[in-house]
Structure formats: structure tokens, C-alpha cells
Amino acid sequence: MSDLSEQHSDKQESKHYRYLVFIGRFQPFHRGHKAVIDEALKRADEVIMLIGSANLPRSLRNPFSVAERAAMIQGAYSADEAERIHCVGLDDALYNDTRWLQYVQAGVKSITGDLNADIGLIGHSKDSSSYYLSLFPNWASVSVPNYHNLSATPIRDSYLMGATPTPDRTPESTRKVLDEFKKTSHYQQLHEEAGFIDKYKKQWESAPYPPTFMTADALVVQSGHILLVERRSMPGRGLWALPGGFLNPKETLFDACIRELREETRLKVPEPVLRGSCHSQHTFDDPYRSARGRTLTQAFYFQLKNDANGLPKVKGSDDAVHAFWLPLAELDATMMFEDHYAIITKMVGL
């Protein structure tokens, strides 16, 4: 039996593919990523790079656009090799694995034209974030060892604090993009925010355990419009967000939601009506949803009755520059704070 297993393994190792797919965020692209592509170029005619977290605002976790990451990737190769590497943006679909699988399939099909083509997935099988290798039973899985245990997170964090990535960790093409990006206002804003988060986290260094924060958010909809605020402070200054905030020690999550909603928007709806309009609630707990640290939120969905007199008046206050009603058709993921776009699509069913 062991001989047969070894023969099967050898066959998989020697197989050549029409396409190999590499899924990642590449924030930024480093030599570990390049080692995977190098192997993929040996094992396949063409390589499809699905670049995750596309169409999101710049943040400490996702500072670089798809175009910038594609330049890092393709710039690391000769013109002939780069022609075999296809870079495709891949939207996130937090809290909806089925939709994410659909996005992956669509991204691959945009290059292959046929999902039944000779396709394989390549990546690090031991990477906890690469669970996707087992989600596509029709595509073969090619595992590549982790290159020197490199991770994008410390490279990115150091860079946003002002450091320059070293050649042993990043290709020249990545350093070129990062050097140019450092001259932009986008970098200056993220650099300021990185310093803010660093100081924020240092407040908790003496805690016996890493802290877990709890917040409550209000998702209020009336007549096809959603109530949003523009954030006044870091992190995410200037981005759109659901009204909400941190839980006080002696209040329920629902009470915290109502309090934050009224503080930030001055929503002209009587509190009893608000409480009676709560349609549903859901916990959102993606481990990376907040730069401030492990933060869970309980979102409450309020459906206000249509009113011939129009939408209730709102006015930004407290942590909000201003509050406003936005048509649901005009929701823009590139303007939304943290995972609030995913929260909205999950709860409203968009």
C-alpha cells in the first residue's frame, strides 16, 4: 500500500498543468510568494494570481491596490515570464463563503474560459489562511513548502512605521513600488494611523492576556436607504461606517447600540419606536476585522416603516463628522470602514 501511495505522490509531483492558481493578498509581495510562483511557472503553462481584498479602502491591513500589487508581482519576472502570469483582483466576501467561492470561480474563468480546464491550486498547505486548497474538489492541489517562514505582516507593519524592506525578504520590484508609495499622501495617512495603533496597543501591554473588545453597531434602513456616519477619528478617519461603539461596563449590547446610534446620529425617531423596529441581530467576529486588536461586534438591524414625510432627520455628533442617509444602490465597498460593508450585505441580504 505504501508503494502505491508513493507512486501516486510522485505522479502528482511530476504532473504538468495548463493553469495553476495562487490565491493571496500579497500585502506586500515578498520572496516567499515569489518562491511559489517560481514553482508554478515550472509546473504550469500559465499562472493565475487571484489578488485578494480587492476594491477595499486603503488600510493598515490592505495598504496597496490591486494594480500596485500586480506591478510588484509581474515586475519580479522577465517579460516572457510575466506574460504567463495573469493578475486578477479578487473581492473579499467575509461571512459568506459561498459568495467567495463564486468570486474565485469567476476570476479563474475570466482567464481560462472554462472551469473544467486543466487547473490546479498552488500554495502553502500548512498556512491556516489557505484553507481554500481543500474547497475546490475538481481542482488538484499543489503544496509548496513555506519559504524561510516569511510572512507579509511584519514586513508591512515595519514599512508603515517607516522602515525599508530588506532585499532578503522582498524582490526589487516590490521595493520599487514601496519606495514610490512612500512619497504619496496615502502613505502619510497610513503612517500616522500606524503610529496611533502602536500607541493604542501599548496601553494594553501590561494586561495578563491580550484584550478582546466588544462593540455594538446599528444598521438602520428605511425606504431603501441606510443610515451611515463619516468617521471623525483614527482608525478609518473619513470612511463611512455604521453608527456604533464600545460597550460600557454596565449596559447590555442592545442598550449600547441604541446609545451609540443616538449619540452619533441624533436620529429623530422616538426610542420606543427604535426598540420596536429591531428586526434581527448577528455577531461578527473575523479575527482581523479591526486594526485595534481582537474586536467582536454585535450588529442590530432596524427596519423603520416607510413614511410619506420622508426620511428622519439626522445630524452627525460625537465620533461622527456627519450622519447621512445613503441609497442602498450607492453603497461603495471602497469607502466602508473595517468589515462594515460585509456586515451590511450579510444582514440586508444584498
N, C-alpha and C positions, 0 to 999 in steps of 0.2 A: 504493500500500500504506500509506504514512504517513497519507493522508487517512482510510482505513478505520480505522486504529489510533486516530487522534484522535477519530473519531466514536464508536468503542467506548468510549474513555475518558470522553468527555463523557456517554455514556449511563449508565455506571457512576456517575459523579459525580452525576447527576440522579436516579438511582433512589431510590424511597422504599420502606422495608422495614416489614414488620409488627413484626419484632423485630431489635434489634441487641444483640449480646453483647459485653461488655467484661470481660476476664479480667485480674485483677491481685491483688496483696497489699494495696496501699493502706496501707502501714505507715510514715507515716500518709497519708491522703488529702490531696493538695495541688492547687494551681491547674492544674498540668499534667494531672492526672487529670480535673479539672473541665472543662477545655477539650475533652477527648474526649467527655465526657458531653453537654456543650452541643451539640456537633456531632451526636451520636447522637440527641438529642431533636429536632433539626431533620430528621433523615433517617429516623426510625422512629416508629411509634406508641408502642412501649414499649421500654424498655431493661432488659436483664438484666445485673446486676452479679454476676459469679462471684468471690467474695471468697476468695482462696486461703489456704493454710496455716491452714485451719480445724482445730479440735479438736487443737491442739498446746498444750503448756505455754507460758506467757509466757517470752520470751527476749529478748536484745538485738536479734535479727533480727525477732522476731514479738512485740512487746510488747502489742499490742491485740487484743481479742477480736473476733469477727465482729460482735457486737451493737454494740460501740463504733465499729467502722469503718462499719457501716451508719448509725449516728447521724451520723457525720461527713459521709457522702455525702448522705443524704436531707435533713439539716439545712441543706444549702447551697442548697436549692431551695424554691420556693413549694409550698404544699400540693397544688395541681393538678399541678405538675411531679413532685413526689415520688411521687404516685400512679402515675405512669407508669414509675417506677424500681423494679425488683424486686431486692432484695439476697438472694443465696443463698450460703451457705457452701460452699466447695469444698475437700475434703481433698487434701493432697499425696499423691503416690504415687511417691516417689523410687525410682529404679532399676526402675520398671515403667511405661513409657509407655502400654502398652495399658490398664492399670487406670486411669491418669489420664484417658485419653480417655473411658473408660466413665463416670468421675465427671462429666466435663464434659457428656456427653450426658444423664446423669440429671439434672443440675442444670438444664439448659436445658429438658428435657422436663417438669420439675416446674412450669414456668411456662407453656410453650406447649401441653403435652399431645400434641404431635405434632412429631417431629424433621424431618418433611417440610414444615413450615410455612415461610413466607417469612422466612428467618433469615439474618442476616449477622453477621460478626465485625468488630469495630472496634478499632483500636489503632495503635501506632507500628510501622510495618514495619521500621524500622532498629534497633529495640530488640532486642539479642541475646537477651534473656529472653522475647521474644514470638514465638518460633518457631512457636507454636500456630496463627498465622494461616494457615500452609500445611498444617496437619494435618487440616483438615476440608474435603475437596473438594466436598461437597454444599452448603456454605455459602459465600456470597460474602464477599470480604474488602474492608474499607473502611479505607484507610490515612489516618491523621491526622498532620500534622507535630508534632514534639516542641515543646511549649510552653516557650520560653526555656531549653531543655535542663535543665528541672527534674528532680531525682531525689529519691526519698524517703530514700535512705540518709543523706546529710549532714544532712538535717532531723532524722531520727530520732536519729542519733548525737549531734548537738548537744543535742537535747532531753533525752536520757537522761543527759547530762553536766551538765545544769542550765539550759541556755539556753531561751529562749522563742521559738517560731517567729514569723517576721515576717508581717504581713498581705500582703506582696507575694508570698509563697510559699504561704501556706495560707489557706483560707477561714475565716470567723469560726466556722463550725460545728466545724471541726477544732480550732481553738484553744480552744473551749469544752470539748470532750471532753478535750483535753490538760491544761487547767487543773484540771479535776476529777480526772483520773487522777493528777496530781502530788500530790494530798492523800492518796493511798492507800498502804498498806503494800507493794503490788505495785511501785509506782514506787520506793519507797525501796530495795527489794531490787535492782531493776534498776539504779538509780543507783549503788549500791555495786558491783555487778558491772561496770558500765561503767567505773568508776574502776579496778577491778582489771585489766580487759582493757587499758585505756590504758597502765597501768604495765607490764604484761606485754609489750606490743608495743614499748614504748620500749627494752626491753632489747636489741632486735634492730636498732635504728636505724642502728648503725654497720656492720652487715653489708653486704658489697658487693652482695648480691642479697636480695630478700625470701626469708625462710626457708621451707622446706617440711618439715613434721614428719611422722614416721611412727609409727604406733601399731599395737598388736595387741589384738584383743578376742576373748573366749571366749564362745561360745554353747553352753551345756551343757543338754541336755534328757534327762530320764528320766521315764518313766511319765506323759507328758502334762504335765510341769512343766518350767519353765525357771528357771535359776539367775540371780538378779539381785542387785545391790547398791544401797544407797542412798548417794548421793554425800555425802561429808563436806565438801568444799571447793568454792569457786567455780572455774569457772563451773558452774551447774547444781546448786548445793547443795540437797540434799533430794530431787532427782529420782532416778528409778530408772535404772539403767544396766547394761550388760553389764560383767562384770569385764574389766579391760584397762588398758593404759597405754602409755607411751612406750618405744620401742625403745632398748636400751642399745647403745653403740658396738660391742661385741664379742659380739653374740649374734644368732642367726637370729630371724626373725619368729615361728616356731613356739616356739622356746625362750622368747622374750619373752612369748608368750601363756600358756604353762604357768606361768612365773614369776609373772606378774601374777595369774593365776587363783588360785594357791595363796596368794599374799600377801594378797589381798583377801578370800578366802572361807574359807580353811583347809579346803577341801573334803576330806572323809575318803575319798579314793579314791587308791590307790597310783599313783604317777607312771607306771609302765609300763602300767597299765590305761588311764589317761587318754590316753597317747600312742597306744595301740592303738584307742582309741574315736573318733579323728578321722575324721569322715565326709566332710567337704569344706571348702574354703576359698574365699574370694572377696574381691576388692579393692573397697573403697567409697571413691569419690573425688569426690563432689559438691563443687564449689568453695566452697560456702557452708556446709558441714556443721559447721564449728567456728568459734566467735567468736574463738578464739585465733590464727587465721590459717590458711593453707593446710595442711590436715592430712589425710593419707591413712591409712586403716586397713585392715589385713588381718584379716578375721574368720575364725575357725576354728570349725566346727560339730562338737561332740562329742555322739554318741548313746550314752548309757550304757544298759546292759542293765537291763531290769526286774528288781526284786529284791523277793522276798517280805518281806524285813526292812524295807522302806520306803526312803525317800529318804536319801541320805548326809547326815551331819551337816555343817553349815556354820556359820561364825562370822565376822562382819564384822571386818576388820582393815585396817591401813594407811590407804588413802584411802576406805574404806567405813565408814559408821556401823554398818551391819549387812548381812548377807547373808541371802537367803531364797529359798525355792522358791515359785514362783507358778504356779498352774494356767494353761495356755496360754489357756483361755477367759476369764481375768480380765486379760489384757493390756490396758493402757489407754494409748492414744497420748498423752493429756493429761498423763501422768506420766513420760514417757520422755525421757531426755537426748538432745540433738542428733538424729541420724538413727537411733538405735538401734532404734526401732520398725520403721522401714523395713528395716533390716538383718535383723531377726528375720523379718519377713513374707517377705522375699526368700529367705532361706536355708531356712526351715522350710516355706515354701510355703503360708502361711495366706491 
